[in-house]
Structure formats: structure tokens, C-alpha cells
Amino acid sequence: MFLDALWFSLGVTLPTILMLILGIVLYRRQMIDDHFCHTASKFVFNITLPCLLFINIVKQPTDYGSQLWLVSAGVVGTMAVYLGGEWLAARYIAKREHRGIFVQGIFRGNSGILGLALCVNAYGTAATAPASVYVACLTLLFNVLAIITLTHSLGDGKLNGGKMLASLAKNPLILAILCGLIVSKFEITIPVPLIRTGDYLAHITLPLALICTGASLDFSQLKQIKTQPSADTLNQIVIYSSLGRLFLTPIVMILLGKYLFQLEPMALGILFLMSSTPVAVASYAMVRSFGGNATAAANLIAITTVGAMFTSSLGLLILRQLHWI
């Protein structure tokens, strides 16, 4: 039984880890560069990932009402982690400009790329539709909470509701999910050539995104992490935020999903895999756009990416042994 659980956890996480490593190797051998990663990542976010989400929903109709508990668990868990992070930041972090980096690092995971890849590895095509709906809803929530915490931390504290809504309304992932739901609900027929074209684009999404994610990691940033006696130093805050992302968030999510929402095994597995991902790469861009410490944001991504390779595998092994997933 233990070996079965071990092989299951490795089967889920190892392909994703190997693709990240491939990205690192290709970058160091100068077969791809920063310009390629920037352009390819933009292409993935705006074209291929929306195609993947849309095609998955259209080709695999499902009862989306049945995903209500999964999405609700994700929303409630994220809000709990976010509010807890805000409380901890206000209580223990004296410098206001450091608080948003800490909070965003805890609650904002890379569900759109790494989470989706892990769910597909674990459950195959059966997980793509519910995972896609989860990604759409949580992407919306992540963006709203990130804007709120960074505005309070790095801005003037005044939220621009109009700009926030406009940004969310233009998000390609959210638009793709909404279009897919409409097409699926009203059984709109899409010409076969368009479906095949969408398939071509969808199939390159996860490999290309994982390679670019691996190539974009800058582990040299980790050299700046030094243990210091003060808990309010930026380096210490990065470490605490990383620990919160890798351990606290998955534990909160899995307990809520199991005992409060009583999710069935596949839904609970999706919830864990989504919440065990490292900090989203988009968090770096948002911190930088708000004028925050981009180096700290990059450190968070690097630390949690390395750490999640082990914590997600360990979590899967434990949950499989417990017969929860």
C-alpha cells in the first residue's frame, strides 16, 4: 500500500518537476533566453491557456453545479489564509511596505499552470473540467485580494474599483471560461477545424509554460537570504511567507475540504494540488508594478518552487495513505 501511494505521488509530481528542470537546463545552455521566456509566457497567458480551458469545458460537458463545493472550499480557504496573513502582518511586521509581499506570498498559488498540470497528471482528463472552473474562480479572487493587499501595503490605501473591475473583465482566463460555459450550456456547435486548431494550441500550453517557468527561475536570488535576528527583516519575512505557502495553506485547505465541505476524493485531491503549488509568477509583476521590493518577490517564487517539489509529493503520499484522495 505504501509503495502504491509513493508511485502515485511521484507519478503526479515528477513529470512537472522534470519539465521545470528541462527549462533550467535549456536556459543555462542558452538554447532559450529571457526574451523567449517573456514572449512565450505572454503567448501562453493570452492565447494557449485560454484555449486549453475553453476546449476542456466544451469537449467535456459536466455538471458544474456539482463543482460548487470544490470552488466554495477554495474560496473559503483562500479567504481564511488571506485574513490570517493580514492579521499576522499587521501584528508582527512593523514596516507597512513589507506586509503585502508577505500576505500575497501565502495565499496566491500558481494554480493556472502548475496546479492544472498536477491535476491532469493525477486524474487525467476527468479532472480538467472541474480544475478549469476552479482556476477561473480562484484566479478572479487572487487578483482582487492581491490588489487589495498591495494597495494597502505599497499604495495610498485607496482602492480604484473601476480599474479593478476593468482589469478582471479583460482577464483572458476568465473570459475563456465564461465563453466555454456559454457554449456548453447552450450546446452551440463549433466547426471541427476550429476545434482542432484549439486542440493544437491547447496541447502546447502546459509543456511550454512549465519550460518557461523553469527557465525564469533565478536561484541566484536565494544567495541574498540570510538568517538575521530581527523578525521584521525582509529576508526573514520571505522565509516565513514561504513556510506559510508550503505548509500552512495546504493544511488549511485540506482540513476545510475534508471536514467542512466533505469533498469526495478527486475533488479533495484537486483542492490539495491547487493549494500546494508555489507562489504564482504573476505576484512578481504585481509587486514590481506597485513599486515594491521585486527581489523579495522573486525569492519567494524561487524558494516555494523548490520547496513545493517536496511538500506536494509528501502531501500526496500522506493523503493517499489515509485514503483521502
N, C-alpha and C positions, 0 to 999 in steps of 0.2 A: 504493500500500500504506500509506504514511504517513497519507494522508487517511482511508482506511478505519479505521485504528486510532484516529485522532483523533475521528472521528464516533462510533465505538463508545464511547470513554471519555466523551465528552460526553453521549451518549445514556443512559449509565448514571448519571452523577453529576448532570447538570443538573436533571432533574425533582425530585430530592431537595433540591438547593440552592434551587430556586425555591419549594418548599413551605416551607422554613425561612425564606426571605425574606418570604413571604406572612405567616407567623406574626409576624415582626418588625413588618411594616407594620400589620397588624391591631391589634397591641398598642399601637403608638405612636399610632394613630388612635382608640384607646380603644374599639374595637369588641369586644375581648375584654380581660379583666383577669386579675389573679393568681388570684382566686377561681375563675374559669372554668378556667384552666390547671390549677390544683390538682385540681379536681373531675374535669375531663376526663381528666387523666393517670391519676388513680385508677381511673376507669371503664375506660380502655384497658387498664391493667395487670391489673385483676381480672376484666374481662368480655370485651372485644372481642379483645384479643390472644390470650388462651387459646382463644377461639372460632376465630380465624384459624388457629392452629396445629393445633387439633383437626380442623377441616374440611379443611385441606390434606392431612393424613395419611389421613383417612377416604376422601376423594374421589379421592386419587391413590395407590393402593397401590403400594408399591415394595419392592425387596429391601433391607431395612435392614441386612442383613449386609454388603452392598456398600458401605455408608457407614462401615464400621468404620475404614478407613484415613483417611478425611477427619476423623472425630471424633478418632482417635488422634493425627493430626498437630496438631489444635487443642489437645488436652490436653498433649502433649509440648512443643509450642511455648510454650504459656502457662506451664507449669511452668518451662521454661528461662528465660523472661523474668522470671518471678516470683523465682526463685532468684538470677538475676543482679542484679535490682533490690535484693533483700535484702542481697546481698554489697556492692554499691556503697553502699547506705545505711549499712550498718554501718561501712564503711571511710572514707567521706568526709563523712557527716552527723553532726556531733557531738551535736546535740540530738535525743534519742530521740523526742520528740513530733512531729518533722517527718518521720521516716522512713516512717511508714505512709502519709502523704499522697503522698510521692514514689513509693513502690512501687505503691500502688493506681492511681495515675495512669498508670503504664507498662503494666500488664497488663490492666486492666479496660476493655474497649471496649463501645460501645453496639450490641451485635450484635442484641439483641431488636427494636429499632426501625429504626435506620439501616442496620445490616448486612442485615437481612431485606429492606428496601426496595431497597437496591442490588442484591442478588442477583436479586430479581424483575425489576428494570429490565434487568439484564444477560442473564438466561437465561429469563425468563418463568416459566410455571407449572412447567416441568421442574425448576426449582431449589427450589421451595417445600418439597417433602418433605425432601430432604437438608438444606436450610438450617434447617428447623424442628427436625430431630433434632440438628443441630449446636448450635443456640441452646439447646435444653433441656440438653444435656450441659455446655456451657460456662457456662451460667447457674449451674448447680449448682457447678461448680468456682470460678467468680468469687466467689460468695457465701462459700464455705468459705475461700478464700485471703484475701478482704477481711477477714473476721472474725479470721483468724489474725494478719495483719499489723497491723491496728488495735488488737487486744488487746495485742500486744507493744509497740506504739508509744505508745498512748494509755491503755491499761488497766493492770491489775496483772500482766499476763503470764500469767494463769491462764485457760485456755480452759474454757468450760462446754459439754461435749459434748452434754448433754441439750438445752440451749436451742438449740444449733446445729442438731441433727437435727430438733427440733420446727419451727424456722423453715423449714428446707428442705422438710419434709414438707407444709407449708402453702403453699408457693410455687405460685401459680395456673398459671404457665407449665409447671412440671414436672408438675403434676397433669394438665393438658390433654394434654401429650404422652403420658403414660402411658395415659390413657384412650383416646386416639386409636390408640395401638399395640395395645391390647387389642381394641378394636372392629374394627380392620383385620385383626388376626391371626385372630380367631375368626369373621370375616365376619358380625358382628352387624348386622342390618338396623335402620336408624333411619328413623322415619316421615318422609316427604317434607316435611310442614310444619315439622318441627324442623330439617331440613337447610336449608330456605330461610331460616328465621329466623336460623340460624347464619351463612348466607351474607350476609344483610343486615348483621349485626354485624361480620363479618369484613371486608367491603368498606370500612367507615368507619375501620378501625383505623389503617392507615398514614397517610392524609391527616390525620386528627385528631391522631395522635401527633406527626407532623412539624410541624404548625402550633403545637402546644403547646410542642414543643421549641424552635422558633424564638422564640416569644413569651417563653419563660422565660429566654432568654439575657440576661445583664446585662453588656453591654460596658463599662459604666462602671467595672466592677471592674478592667478592664485598665489603667486610669489609675494603679493602685497598683503596677504592675510597673515597677520602676526598676533599672537596672543598678548593682550595688554590687560593691565589690572582693572581699568575702568570699563564698566558695562556699557557706557554710552559712547565709546569709540566706534567709528563706522565699521571697522573690521570685526569687532565683536557683534555688532548688530547684524552684519551679513551672516555670521556663523549661526546666531540664534534664529534668524529668519529661515536659513537653510534647514536647520533641525526641525523647525515648525512645519516646513513644507514636506519634508521627507517622512516624518513620524506622526506629528500631531494631526495634520489634515486627513491622511488616510484612516487613522484610528477613529476620528470623529465621524467621518463619512460611513465607514463600515458598521459602526455601532448604531448609528441612526438608521441606516438602511436595513439592518437586521432586526432591531428590536422596536423601533418606532414605526417604520414603514413596512416591515415584514416582507421584504422583496424576495422573489424567487431566485434560485441560484444564478441564472445567467444575468439577470438584472443587477444582482449584488456584485457579480464579477465585473460587469461594465462599470458600476459605480466605483469599485476599488481601483480598477485600471485607469480610469479617468483621473481619479484623485491622487494616484501615486506617481503621476508624471512630474518632471522637473518644471521649474518656473518657465512660463511662456517667453519666447524670444521677443514678443511684442512689448513686454514690460520694459526692455532696454530702450526701445524707441520712445516710449511714452515718458520715461524718466528724463531722457535727454531733451525731449521737446518742452518739458516743463522747467528745464534749466537745473535739474538735479544732478547728483553725482553718478554719471554714466558708468564709471569704473566699478562702483559698488553693485550696480545692476548687472553688469557683465559677470562679476564674481559670483553673484547669486545663481545665474544661469549655469555657469561652468560647474560650480560645486554640486548643485542639485542634479545636473545631468549625469555626472559621475556617480553620485550617491544613489540616484534612482535606479541605476543598473542593478544594484544590490538589494535595495529595500523593496522594490517591486517584485523581484524574484523571490525574496524571503517571504513577503506577504502572501504571494500566490501559493507558496509551499505550505504555509501555515493554514491558510483558508481551505486549501484542498484537503489537508489532513483532517480538518474539522468538518469536512463535507458541507461547507457553507456555499461553495461555488462549484 
